[in-house]
């Protein structure tokens, strides 16, 4: 039986709670394995074969292969574990966060330096703020053909 979770109404936010933790256990264990150089080398040599050695769902494996961190988070991934994938790919945390918003690294950095997204219009699903699903992705990196 699932607990009442009023925080599910926060746009663009997945709370890593006990349910998410259980769902993403093997995905997060895979990520932690990337802390060892030999595991990173094995993963980069044949990503699919390495992923097949983990008891992850096929959807989780596809999300990793696509490097879609938002998808990984919806499937139980924790950003602190998922950062190991970015590090394996030579990406900074800032680059990863930018990719999750549809922004370029520079757009993301400038937004954060400017104080981040406004909470105005982004407190609950249905408001008309920039973090609402219908406004994603909003940056140049999220525009097709740019």
N, C-alpha and C positions, 0 to 999 in steps of 0.2 A: 504494500500500500504506500503510495507516494504522499509525502507531506505537502501541506499547503505551501506554495512558493510564490509569494507576491512579487519577488524580484524577477520572475519570468517576463514581466511586463516592461522591463527596461530595454529600450531599443538598442540593438547592436551589442548586447551584452550576454555572455554565457557565463554563469557563475559556476566555478569549479567546486561543486558540492560532492557529497558522498556518492550520489547517483552517477555523476559525471566521472568520478574517480573509478568506480567499478566498471563503467562502460569503456573507459580508456586505459585500463590497467596495462594490457599488453602493448598498446601503442606507446605509452609512456615508458615502459620497460625497454622497448626497441630504441627509443630516443636516448635513454640513459646508456645503452650499450655503445653509443657513438662517442662516449668519453674516452674509449680506448682506441689508440691509433690503428691497431690491427683490424678492429671491427669497422672503423671508418674506411679503411682500404678495401675490405671485403665488400662493404656496401657500395662504394663507388665503382668497384670492378663489375658488379652485377647486382644492381639494386633489387630487381624482382626476386632473384634467387635468395638474397639476404632476407628480404621481407617474408618470403615463404617459410623461413625458419622460425617465424614468430606466430603465435596463436591469435593474430589480429583478424578482424573481419576483412573480407575482400574490399569493402568500401573504405575501410581505414587504409589499406594498402594503396588503393587508387588515389586517395587524398594525399598520401605521402609522395607517391610518384608524380602527382600533379603539382606538388609543392604548394598546395592550397591550404594555408594555415588556418583560415577561417573554417574550412570544411573539417580539418583535423580537430579543431576546438569543439565544433558541434558533435563530433564523434568521441569526445571524452579526452582529447589531448589537453595538456596543461602547457601554457605558453613557456614556462620555465624549462620544461622538458623539450618542447618543440624547438626551442632555441638551439638545441644540439644539431638539428637538421640544418638550420641556417649556418651555423659555424662550420659544419662539414662542407657546405657549399661555398664557404668563404664570404658569407654575408654578415654584415653587422646587425645588431638588434634593431637599429634605426632603419636599415634597409628592409628588414623583415616587417616591422611595424608599418612602414609606408606601403608595402605591398598588400597588407591586410586592409588598408583603407582605400586602395585604388589611387593613391597619391605617389608622386615621385618621392625619392628620398629628400630632395630639397623642399618640396611642398610640405611634407610631413614635418621636417625639422622646423620650418618657418611657422607652421601652425602651432607646434609645441612651444616654441620660443614666444609666440604671441599669446600664450596662455591656454592653448588647447581648444577643443570644441566648447562652445557655450552650452551650459545645461539648459538654457531657455529653449523650449520646444523639443527637448530630448529626454524628458523625465519619464514618460510612459509611451508605449506604442500607441500610435494614432495622432500624436502631436506632429507639427510640421517643421521639425528641426532638421539640421543637416546630418544627424546620425540615424535618421529614419531609413528603413530599408529601401523605400522608393527613391532615395537620394544617393544610393550607393551603386557603384563606386563614383566618387565625385572628382577625383584628381585627374591630371593629364595622363597618368599611368593607366587609369581605368578606361580611357577613351579609346575606342577602336580606331585603328588607322593613324595614330599619332606616334 
